[in-house]
């Protein structure tokens, strides 16, 4: 059985970190444990702690972990290359739909897969995501192909991420009006900015170091 207490080195376990986070994170806000670079044992510890949603940035790293831990709900949170779309059906959710081309590739391989539209709210060239002024139209097009459940973004690397988070919330409201349906998921907030994301209305946090590192 996985030891949910402190490990011999005195580091906090995933379960202890999760309990601490839940004192600030409301129970209706989802947490995706970001397992990029983490071992299968670390992934297993997250599951044992009650974190059923695990997120990977790259398909090739996710596949062996999926084989080892099929009971997890796997989320793809990194950019999806269209030549990797054949694996889309294996994910619980694709959080990184950023173009109509990617949406079409996923739909061909996985039908109406649960998905989020990724928006580059900071305008930083290093980030994936569609441009904010394209988001509502792309959401409408993607919803015709996939089961669009909401929007996702990565906060600004420099400066205050709050304006970007508020922009994503505004775009979600506009997309809901355009589509005539609720988009319940607002996936924003990572280890360095999750408090700002919560204050801006996030319904799903993507946390790696906050759960796994000392």
N, C-alpha and C positions, 0 to 999 in steps of 0.2 A: 504494500500500500504506500502511496506517495506520502511523505512526511510534509504536513502542512505547517509545521512550526518552523523555527529558525533552523537554518542549516548549520553544520559544524563551524563554519567560518563566521557565524554570527550575523549573516545577512538576513534581511527580511524575506520571508517566502512570498510567493505570488498571492497566496490567500491572505496573508497579513496586509500586504499592500492594497489588495482589493477592499478589505474591510475598512482600511483608512480612507480610501477614495470614496467609498460609499457613504461616509459621514458627510461628504460635501456634494456628491453627485446624486441627484434624485433617482429613486428606483425606476422611474419611467424613462430614464435616459439610458440608451443602450451603450455598452462598451464592447468594442472590437479589440481584442488583444493582437497587437501587431507582432507577428512572429518572424519577420524578416531577420535572417541571420541567427535565429534561435534553433536550438536542437529539438529533436522530437521529444526528448525528456522534458524540456522546458514547455513545449506545447502541451504535453500530457499533464504537467503541473497546472497549467492554466485551466484545462478542462476539469481537473479534480477540484479546483477552487470555485468552479461554477461559471467559468467563462466559456460559453459554448460557441461564441463567434470569434473566429480567428482570421486574421488578415495577412495576405501576402502581396508583395509588390510585383513579383515576377512569377510567371506561370511555371518556369522550369524549376524554381525552388519549391513551389507549392506541391507539385505532383508527387514526390516521394513522401511528403508529409500527409497528403491526402490518402495515400495507400496505407500508411501506418495508422492514421486516425480518421477513419471514414465517418465516425460519429460526430465530428465537429461540423459546424456550419462555416464553410470557407468563403471568405470574401476576397475578391481581387481588388486591391486598392491602388495598384500602380497602372501605368499606361499599358494598354493592351494592343500589341501589334496584330494586325489582321491575320498574319500567317499563324498566329497562336489561337485564333478564335475557335478552332476545332475543339479546344479543351473547355470552352465556356460552359458547356452543360454540366461540368463537374463542380462548378462553383455554386454556392447558395445565392450569391449576389455579385454582380459586376458593378463596382462603384465608380468606374472610370470611363464611362461612355463620353467621348469628347468630340465626336464627329458623326455625321450621318453614315460615313463609310464604315466606321467601327460598329455602329448600331446594326447596319445591314449584315455585316459579317457575323455578328453574334446571333442575329435572328435566323440566319441560314443554318447555323450549326445547332442552335439551342432553342429555337422557337421564341415564345414570349417569356424570356428569362427575366427574373427580377433584376432591376438595374437602377443606377443613379446617374444623373448627368453631372459630369465634372466641369466646373467653371473656374477659369483662371482669374480670380477676383483681384489679384495683386498686380497683374500685368507683367510679372517677372518672366523673363525669357526662359529661365531654367525649369519652369513648371509646365506641366501638361494642363489640358482643359480648354474648353472653347472660350471665346471672348464673351464678356458679359452682354454685349449688345446683340449677340447671336443666340443667347441661351434660351429665350422663350420660344423662338421659332424652332430651334433644334429640339427642345423638349417636346413640342407638338409633333414633330416628325418622328422622333424616337418612340413616342408613346404609341404610334401606329404599328410599331414593330416589336417592341419589348413591353414588359410590365414595369413602366416607369414608376418608381416609388418616391422619388425626391431628388435632391441636389447634394453635391459634395464639393468641398474645396479644401485646399491647403492654405493655411494662413501665411501672411507675409513673413518672409525670413528676416527682414529688417524693419524696425519701427513697430507701430501699434497695429496688431492684426484686426482690431475691432471694426474699422470701417469696411474691410473686406467681408467680415462675417455678417455685418448688417446688410451689405449689398446682396449677399447670397440669400438672406432671408427675404429681402424685397423681391428678388428674382423668383424665388419660390412662390410668393404670393401672386406675382404676375402670371407665372406658369399655371398655377391652379385656376386662375380666372380664365385663361386661354383654353385650358383643357376641360374645364367644367368638372373637375374632380379634385379631391384632396391628394396632396403629395406629402405623406406624413413624415418622411425621413429628411432631416437636415443634418448631414454628416459633416461636422466641422469641429476641429479641436484635437490637438495632439499633446504630447507630454509638456511642451513648453508654453502652450497657450490655451489649455482646455478650460481654465477658469473664465477667460475672456469669451470663449466660444459658448460656454454655458450661459453667461450673462446676455449674450446676443440671441439665445434661443435654440442652441444645438439640441438635437434629439439623439445624437449618436456621436460618441467620442472614439477616436482611434489611438490607442495608447500602447506604446512599446516600452521605453525606458522607465516610465512611471510604474510599470508592473514587474519588470524583470531585473532592473539594475539596482545596484546598491545606492 
